[in-house]
């Protein structure tokens, strides 16, 4: 049996450009989780899956739905969020190509815990829970990959929960911008978030009000932490940001 590579560790995906319809039919082999898997097991699983295209803004699954399918993102990106009765939203995560969601309902059969909406034109592979579990139980490397992904998602949510409870808004913004950013090749030592997320979405990420986030971003720009325009947010003082966040979250050694 061929080894299945480690899963993609969850990360926060930002807006992706729209895609054209692929020229050929997608297969499980196009999804990183299944690459290198046993041919016979994949052939059996392939017979059970179905494929779906969704457009930006289209709801994929909603809270309390009884469905138990697991969804693999072959192309595009989706956003996972919670909505309170007051209308307030909490953005939990975003998943891009190679990643998956819906595994909790596939495992325990409980209704969906969150809303999932496409943020780019996306091709999804939908795997019935029973077929997925049979594949996982029969493929130890895939089972290990699932467990590692679940652990990574739990660690991320634990980290963000601690930040919401322990950090003021500015440091929560520091942490989230660092998480969203990538190195800036033309300026070593800087990082960039591009395109820049809308203020209301940043607020949903860190559990704050949009007005507070807007004010903090303006002050951070005036103070030289950031440089902003319509195309990007440049993080200018990366190391200082990291140290400030770490100092608040990590207790000093005894």
BELMO-V808673 format. One record per residue. N is the residue number from 1. RES is the residue in one small letter. SS is DSSP state (2 for helix, 1 for strand, 0 for the rest). PHI is phi as a letter, one per 30 degrees, with the letter a starting at -180 (* if undefined). NEAR is the number of other C-alpha atoms within 8 Angstrom. Layout:
n->{N | N}
res->{RES | RES}
ss->{SS | SS}
phi->{PHI | PHI}
near->{NEAR | NEAR}
This chain:
n->{1 | 2 | 3 | 4 | 5 | 6 | 7 | 8 | 9 | 10 | 11 | 12 | 13 | 14 | 15 | 16 | 17 | 18 | 19 | 20 | 21 | 22 | 23 | 24 | 25 | 26 | 27 | 28 | 29 | 30 | 31 | 32 | 33 | 34 | 35 | 36 | 37 | 38 | 39 | 40 | 41 | 42 | 43 | 44 | 45 | 46 | 47 | 48 | 49 | 50 | 51 | 52 | 53 | 54 | 55 | 56 | 57 | 58 | 59 | 60 | 61 | 62 | 63 | 64 | 65 | 66 | 67 | 68 | 69 | 70 | 71 | 72 | 73 | 74 | 75 | 76 | 77 | 78 | 79 | 80 | 81 | 82 | 83 | 84 | 85 | 86 | 87 | 88 | 89 | 90 | 91 | 92 | 93 | 94 | 95 | 96 | 97 | 98 | 99 | 100 | 101 | 102 | 103 | 104 | 105 | 106 | 107 | 108 | 109 | 110 | 111 | 112 | 113 | 114 | 115 | 116 | 117 | 118 | 119 | 120 | 121 | 122 | 123 | 124 | 125 | 126 | 127 | 128 | 129 | 130 | 131 | 132 | 133 | 134 | 135 | 136 | 137 | 138 | 139 | 140 | 141 | 142 | 143 | 144 | 145 | 146 | 147 | 148 | 149 | 150 | 151 | 152 | 153 | 154 | 155 | 156 | 157 | 158 | 159 | 160 | 161 | 162 | 163 | 164 | 165 | 166 | 167 | 168 | 169 | 170 | 171 | 172 | 173 | 174 | 175 | 176 | 177 | 178 | 179 | 180 | 181 | 182 | 183 | 184 | 185 | 186 | 187 | 188 | 189 | 190 | 191 | 192 | 193 | 194 | 195 | 196 | 197 | 198 | 199 | 200 | 201 | 202 | 203 | 204 | 205 | 206 | 207 | 208 | 209 | 210 | 211 | 212 | 213 | 214 | 215 | 216 | 217 | 218 | 219 | 220 | 221 | 222 | 223 | 224 | 225 | 226 | 227 | 228 | 229 | 230 | 231 | 232 | 233 | 234 | 235 | 236 | 237 | 238 | 239 | 240 | 241 | 242 | 243 | 244 | 245 | 246 | 247 | 248 | 249 | 250 | 251 | 252 | 253 | 254}
res->{x | x | x | x | x | x | x | x | x | x | x | x | x | x | x | x | x | x | x | x | x | x | x | x | x | x | x | x | x | x | x | x | x | x | x | x | x | x | x | x | x | x | x | x | x | x | x | x | x | x | x | x | x | x | x | x | x | x | x | x | x | x | x | x | x | x | x | x | x | x | x | x | x | x | x | x | x | x | x | x | x | x | x | x | x | x | x | x | x | x | x | x | x | x | x | x | x | x | x | x | x | x | x | x | x | x | x | x | x | x | x | x | x | x | x | x | x | x | x | x | x | x | x | x | x | x | x | x | x | x | x | x | x | x | x | x | x | x | x | x | x | x | x | x | x | x | x | x | x | x | x | x | x | x | x | x | x | x | x | x | x | x | x | x | x | x | x | x | x | x | x | x | x | x | x | x | x | x | x | x | x | x | x | x | x | x | x | x | x | x | x | x | x | x | x | x | x | x | x | x | x | x | x | x | x | x | x | x | x | x | x | x | x | x | x | x | x | x | x | x | x | x | x | x | x | x | x | x | x | x | x | x | x | x | x | x | x | x | x | x | x | x | x | x | x | x | x | x | x | x | x | x | x | x}
ss->{0 | 0 | 0 | 0 | 0 | 0 | 0 | 0 | 0 | 0 | 0 | 0 | 0 | 0 | 0 | 0 | 0 | 0 | 0 | 0 | 0 | 0 | 0 | 0 | 0 | 0 | 0 | 2 | 2 | 2 | 0 | 2 | 2 | 2 | 0 | 0 | 0 | 0 | 2 | 2 | 2 | 2 | 2 | 2 | 2 | 2 | 0 | 0 | 0 | 1 | 1 | 1 | 1 | 1 | 0 | 0 | 0 | 0 | 1 | 1 | 1 | 0 | 0 | 0 | 0 | 0 | 0 | 0 | 0 | 1 | 1 | 1 | 1 | 1 | 1 | 0 | 1 | 1 | 1 | 1 | 1 | 1 | 1 | 0 | 0 | 0 | 0 | 0 | 1 | 1 | 1 | 1 | 1 | 1 | 1 | 1 | 0 | 0 | 0 | 1 | 1 | 0 | 2 | 2 | 2 | 2 | 2 | 2 | 0 | 0 | 0 | 0 | 0 | 0 | 1 | 1 | 1 | 1 | 0 | 0 | 0 | 1 | 1 | 1 | 1 | 1 | 1 | 0 | 2 | 2 | 2 | 2 | 2 | 2 | 2 | 2 | 2 | 2 | 0 | 2 | 2 | 2 | 2 | 2 | 2 | 2 | 2 | 2 | 2 | 2 | 2 | 2 | 2 | 2 | 2 | 2 | 2 | 2 | 2 | 2 | 2 | 2 | 2 | 2 | 2 | 2 | 0 | 0 | 2 | 2 | 2 | 2 | 2 | 2 | 2 | 2 | 2 | 2 | 2 | 2 | 0 | 1 | 1 | 0 | 0 | 0 | 0 | 0 | 0 | 0 | 1 | 1 | 1 | 0 | 0 | 0 | 0 | 0 | 2 | 2 | 2 | 2 | 2 | 2 | 2 | 2 | 0 | 0 | 0 | 2 | 2 | 2 | 2 | 2 | 2 | 2 | 2 | 2 | 2 | 2 | 2 | 2 | 0 | 0 | 0 | 1 | 1 | 1 | 0 | 0 | 0 | 0 | 1 | 1 | 1 | 0 | 0 | 2 | 2 | 2 | 2 | 2 | 2 | 2 | 2 | 2 | 2 | 2 | 2 | 0 | 0 | 0 | 0 | 0}
phi->{* | d | d | c | d | e | d | d | d | e | b | c | d | c | e | c | d | d | c | d | d | d | d | c | d | d | b | e | d | d | c | e | e | c | d | i | d | e | d | d | d | d | d | d | d | e | d | c | d | b | c | b | c | b | c | e | i | d | d | c | b | b | e | i | d | d | d | b | d | c | c | c | d | d | b | j | a | b | b | c | b | c | b | d | d | d | j | d | c | b | d | c | a | b | b | c | e | j | c | b | b | i | d | d | d | d | d | c | i | d | d | d | c | b | c | b | b | d | c | a | d | b | c | c | c | c | c | e | e | d | d | d | d | d | d | d | d | d | b | e | d | d | d | d | d | d | d | d | d | d | d | d | d | d | d | d | d | d | d | d | d | d | d | d | d | c | c | d | e | e | d | d | d | e | d | d | d | d | d | d | d | b | e | c | e | d | b | e | j | c | b | b | c | b | d | d | d | e | d | d | d | d | d | d | d | c | i | b | d | e | d | d | d | e | d | d | d | d | d | d | d | d | d | i | d | b | b | b | b | d | c | a | c | c | c | c | c | d | d | d | e | e | d | d | d | d | d | d | c | c | d | d | d | d}
near->{4 | 6 | 7 | 12 | 9 | 6 | 11 | 9 | 7 | 9 | 7 | 9 | 9 | 8 | 8 | 8 | 5 | 7 | 7 | 4 | 4 | 6 | 4 | 4 | 5 | 7 | 7 | 10 | 8 | 9 | 13 | 11 | 13 | 12 | 11 | 9 | 11 | 8 | 6 | 6 | 9 | 11 | 8 | 8 | 11 | 9 | 6 | 9 | 10 | 7 | 8 | 8 | 8 | 11 | 10 | 10 | 8 | 8 | 9 | 9 | 10 | 10 | 10 | 8 | 8 | 8 | 7 | 13 | 12 | 15 | 12 | 14 | 17 | 14 | 11 | 16 | 17 | 13 | 13 | 12 | 12 | 11 | 10 | 7 | 5 | 5 | 6 | 7 | 9 | 11 | 11 | 10 | 9 | 12 | 15 | 11 | 11 | 12 | 14 | 10 | 8 | 11 | 10 | 8 | 14 | 14 | 8 | 6 | 9 | 8 | 11 | 15 | 6 | 11 | 14 | 12 | 13 | 17 | 13 | 14 | 14 | 16 | 12 | 13 | 13 | 12 | 13 | 12 | 11 | 7 | 10 | 11 | 10 | 8 | 10 | 10 | 8 | 6 | 8 | 8 | 8 | 11 | 10 | 8 | 13 | 9 | 8 | 9 | 12 | 8 | 8 | 10 | 10 | 8 | 8 | 8 | 9 | 8 | 8 | 9 | 8 | 10 | 10 | 11 | 6 | 8 | 13 | 7 | 11 | 8 | 11 | 12 | 11 | 11 | 11 | 10 | 9 | 11 | 7 | 10 | 10 | 8 | 9 | 10 | 5 | 4 | 6 | 7 | 9 | 12 | 13 | 12 | 13 | 9 | 10 | 9 | 8 | 6 | 9 | 8 | 9 | 12 | 12 | 12 | 10 | 13 | 8 | 9 | 9 | 10 | 6 | 9 | 14 | 9 | 8 | 10 | 8 | 8 | 8 | 10 | 11 | 7 | 7 | 9 | 10 | 12 | 10 | 9 | 6 | 6 | 8 | 11 | 13 | 11 | 13 | 11 | 11 | 11 | 6 | 7 | 11 | 10 | 8 | 9 | 12 | 8 | 8 | 9 | 10 | 6 | 6 | 4 | 3 | 2}
